Structure formats: C-alpha cells, structure tokens
Amino acid sequence: MRPPPFLLGAALLFWGWQSDFLVVGAVLATVVESAGWVKVRWEFMDEEFARIWTFCSVLMLAALVYAFTENQGPANFSNLFQNPSVSAQSSAGTASARTASALFRWMPMLFFPFVAAFVFSPRTTVPVTVFSYILQRRRRRARAGGTPLPPAREVPVEYPYFAVCLVGASVHPPENASFFWGVCVLLTGMLWSQRPRRFGFVAWLGALAAAIALGYFGQYGISQVPRYLGNLDASWLLRRFLRGGTDPARSVTALGRIGELKLSPRIVIRLETRDGAPPPEYLREASYRLFKTQTWLAGGPPDAFIGVPESPPNSGLWSLLPGRTNRNAVNIACYLEGRSTNGHAGLLPLPGGSSRLEKLPAFTVERNPGGAVLATGPGFMMFDVFFGPGATIDAPADTNLDRQVPPREEPALEGIVRELNLRGQSLERAQRTLADFFSDTNRFAYRTWQRSDRVRTPNETPLSRFLLQTRKGHCEYFATATVLLLRQAGVPARYAVGYVVHEKAGRKYVVRERDSHAWTLVWDDQRKIWEDFDTTPASWIETEADRASWWQWFSDAWSWIRYRSAQVWWGQTRLRQYVLWALVPVLVALLYQIIFRRGRRRWRRKKAGEALALVWPGLDSEFYQLETQLATRGVPRATAEPLSEWLERAAESPELAALQAPLERLLRLHYRFRFDPNGLEDREREDLRQEARACLEELTRRPQG
C-alpha cells in the first residue's frame, strides 16, 4: 500500500521547518518525490537492502555517540569532530532526555538512504529479514543446510518513515504552536486515501474534527503544566527537592554526639591546577549565620538564591562577580549528589574569591548572599574556576545576625573573652590570639571520638563543655567556638563548611569525603571583605589520614573507574571524536559494499551467464541447425512462438509435408535433451544427431517453393 502522492515530501518539508533543517528537508523531499516522474528503477536485492540498513544503523550509532557525549545532541555539522562544547540550556531536562530529543530530530536524515533506495526500486514492500541480522543468519543456515527457508513477512517502508518524520518534527521549541496544525494537515492527507467508503464524507469529516478538537485541548492542558510550575518559587522548589550533599539553608553539626565520627575515604572532588601552581587551600560550599541547638542556619536573606546569567548563552561561562578578572585558575571535577525538579542539583565546592566559572555544563546556576553556589545539570561537573584574593560573592556583614550569640553560650564565651582579653583588640591581633589559644597542645587537641564521662548540668552545652572542660573535639567544635568567640568580642563572623585540599595524586589533587571541614569567615571592616580563618589544629589532617584502612587502594581504584565512567556518561571526554573517527572507515566500507559490490556482482553474473551459455545442456542440439535451415526457406520462427506451433506451421507447406513425422519425433528428443534434468542416453543422443542430419539432407535435396 503506497502513500498518496507528495505525502512523504510534505512530511519532510514539515520536519525541516520544525527542526530548523528547512534546506535539508527541501532537498530530501525533492529526491523522494522525483521518483514519481523519473522512470528509472534499480532492482535491489534483499542483501543490498540489508547493507543499506546496516549503513543507516551505523549512522544512527554515530549520532547516538555524538548526542550522548555532547549532552545536547548535534545542532549542526560544523563541530561534529571537534571537542565537546559546553551547552547549558536552562529550559532543558536531563542529559538523557536531550540525547533522545537529538536522535529523534536527526532520524529522518539518518534513515533517508534506505528510503531513497526503496522509492527508486520497483518494490512495494521489503522482507522483515532486511532489518534483523538474526533472521538473516537463520535463512543462511537453512539455505546452506538444504532445508526449506523460513517464511519472511513483507513490510512497507513509506508509512513508518512518515511517522519518523513526524516524531523528528516534534523536537521544537515549546512556544511553536504550528506543530499541532501541521500534524493535523498531514494526517488528514494520509487518512483521506484510506477513509472507509461505507461512511459518507460528512460523517468522516465530523469524526476527524472531533479527534482534532480533543487533541488540541489535550495538548493545551499539558502545555499549561510547565507554566504553572514556572510561577512557583524556584528557590523553594530547589530546597524542597534537593537531596544529598550540603544543605544551603542549614548545617546540622555533630556537637554533643557521643561516639566516633567516621567519614568515608571516598574521593568526591578532583582538582588540577595550571602550570603546577599550588591549589586553593579551601573549597567552600556554604556559610551560616544563626546557631541554634547545635544547628547552624543560613538565616533569612542568605537563604534566598538569585540566578546567575550564562553569558553568552550556551557558552558554559557564568560570571559570579561581573567585571572582575582573576588569573588564578583551577579545574574542578565533582558530582551533584542531590536531585531537583530539573535533574541533578548540588552546591559547587569553590575557592574563596571565585569570580568566574568556565566550561560549566549546567542548566541553571544560582547564588545566595551566604556565598553558596547552587547548580542544576548533569550528575557530573567538570569546569574551570577563576579566583583570587579580595571581594567575594558573600553579602557584607549584618550588624545583628553576624554578631548574634545564643544566650545559653554567653557565660562560657564571656569567660574565654575576658581570659584572652579579646574585646577591643584589632582584627589581626584577635586572630593571632585565638590561633595561639586553640593551637596550644597543652590546652586543646583534635579528636573524632567524643565520650560522656560525667553528668551534665542543666546550663551546660556541648560547646561550653568543650571550651571549659574536655577541650577535645573535631573541626565543628573549633569552628563554632571561634565564630562565637569573635562575635562575643564584637567581630562579625560566620560558620563555613566545605573541604580542605591537601592530597596530591600525580599532577592532580584529590579530595576525600573525610577531608570535609568547617572553619570561620571573619569580616574585615576596613577592606570590606570576608577572610578564611581556621583554628582547628593542623594535626587533624594526619589524624584523619591515620584512620585510612588497608582497602583504601580498592576504594581509590573504584573511584577512578567511577570518575572515568562519569566523564563518558556526562560528555566530559574526547570519546566522541575517537568513536566517530573509528566509525568513518566502517561507513566507507559499507558504502563501498553498497555501490561497488553490486556492480561487481552484476559483472560476474554476466561472465557466468556467458560461460553458462557455452556449457548449458542442450545448447549444442542439432535441432537449432534445422531451425536455421527452415528460416532460410521462408519459415522463420516468430518471437516467443513455441517450437511445436512453429513446426506445425512449417509442415503445412507441400514440400515439407513428408517431414512432419520425423520433425515431431526430432522435437521430442530435442525437448528431452534441452530440459530434462536426466538428459538423453547415449543411444538417444545419437538418434537426435542422426535424425537431424537426415532431415537437413532431405531439405537440401528439396527445391525451395
């Protein structure tokens, strides 16, 4: 069943219009429709269709690799074999969804060679074995074994390709309202030729109108869902659905928890600096201002995220501090462990003073006044960050929030402030005083194990117990104590969390989960900037490293495999170029098989036919000499005239009437010699030769009438 004229051409034009390939669609439509007035046809065999299908399948594989590693799908041919460019479309979904969209968009082009071969062949269907290597192999085995070939069902090609064009056209901007009406027109043209004749035109048109109305209101309702979600507070949605990683709104500390604080040796971040430069000491994820019941909170406005524009669009460049340039740069590879309504989400671990992010394949980037940068995008991020001393994205110090001290902590804090005479000191001197105070090994020590060796009083808190009694704790104790002591002394301070970078691995640096850290941000009122200040004893790094187990090498190997797999999965590798270049010789070989092997096989058939003509049984029959002799006597054999009718017509002439019986007997021997698989026995073969010679001699003696 063939489609109506111009239906495939219209579908290709519609696909090109909707997918921004209008010129390509017009060319393909012209080729397809030219089969209607070009009378030349090529007789493709099943195996040739199978090779063309394999060629299209390899093209599909190449497009799949490209789209998968590009994370957005190919939009043009200019960067096909270049490095993966960063593309971050804020309205896009997950990477896998964009990959599928790209493939759907390209499918009419990928499978066009097969359709072109079909429309220029005399066929109306092709066997299903063309599309299945397994069925082809079964038929080859049956043919080699001499068993009956399994039946092959025939399938059409034009209508499935018509559906492929509509699916490819469906990948278009959401604001494009012409797609629905274009599909309606094309489907109407297709259904018109297949409409049931038992129903009248009015009934058929009414059913079609009802279907179009239902489709219109259905797609309109679905289109309103994104608009409804877009009216909701995006920051609220991110915080609502963010799972895993650091929470930008609050940090629940382990202050007061009894037992061992164990962290995993799993590698979570990898860094590479330029020209062997030293890495940044800290990678901060967030900072907090309010301390309540062992929990740090962002506190009001710092919890509100604002969008960071990508400029220019789809460039992967996000400016956190517009107008500021930094020469220090580091490449960071990390994972977005959380989930949001727009795919993966998480806080980026960034050096202090980060001003610009480059090659960041994010969908959206937001920041808050607390210095947290929240990104949504692929589950794996690999990007460059430029940073330096000076201004940061943090909001200036707040007179109330950044000086606030919980009332229950004031007695212990005030005692330490008076002991160290902190109040009234300059910022630099106050920092030196606190650094000396906490680094004194006779007073404080880093310890991950917390125990309960006495009954607590009602006014005692984990922090006051740490400052006044045990003086042993992990980084959260030291950072919290430092922040609140500075505030008690009148210096604005904040609690920061993130990671410390210290472990080198080859030319890169690795950051493990146990390298997570908490420290203090101190406000310099003269320079109007926030500075990192860490009072945790430096021995904490060695203490954490000593806890490494013997199987850490296995964990590192698995982390490396995960890292490489993530690069491939999320398109942060050169795999695309390697695979595409590897597929080029495969495509060339298939194209050679399709074009040249078919001509070579035809040449071989011609040669084989010539050789067969020389040895085919019966071609040397003497009866043909008799046929030539009768033709010279005015009784030629007409085209496609059976030999029996020709001899009967020849015997009607008076001079040949006596030869009618010998000629009939001679014809029977010739038929057996020519067509009987068993042929003639030697005696019968000699009879054919002798009788033909006798007839020829008799014809020679008789004069022509």
Secondary structure, DSSP 4 states (H G I P E B T S, - for coil): -PPPTTHHHHHHHHHHHHTT-HHHHHHHHHHHHGGGT--------HHHHHHHHHHHHHHHHHHHHHHHHHSS----STTTTSPPPP---TT---HHHHHHHHHHHHHHHHTHHHHHHHHTSS-S-EEGGGG-HHHHHHHHHHHHHTPPPPP--EE-SHHHHHHHHHHHHT-S-TT--HHHHHHHHHHHHHHHTT--TTS-HHHHHHHHHHHHHHHHHHHHHHHHHHHHHHHS-HHHHHHHH--SS--SSEEE--TT--EE------EEEEEEEGGGPPPPSEEEEEEE-EEETTEEE--SGGG--EE--BSSTTS--EESSTT----EEEEEEEE--EEETTEEEEE--B-TTEEEEES---SEEEE-TTS-EEEEE-SEEEEEEEE-SS--SSPPPPTTGGG---GGGHHHHHHHHHHHT-TT--HHHHHHHHHHHHH-TTT-EE-SEE---SPPPTT--HHHHIIIII-EE-HHHHHHHHHHHHHHTT--EEEEEEEE--EEETTEEEEEGGGEEEEEEEEETTTTEEEEE--S-THHHHHHHHT--TTHHHHHHHHHHHHHHHHHHTT-SSHHHHHHHHHHHHHHHHHHIIIIIHHHHHHHHHHHHHHHHHHSTTTT-THHHHHHHHHHTT-PPPTT--HHHHHHHHTTSGGGGGGHHHHHHHHHHHHHHHH-TT---HHHHHHHHHHHHHHHHHHHHSPP-
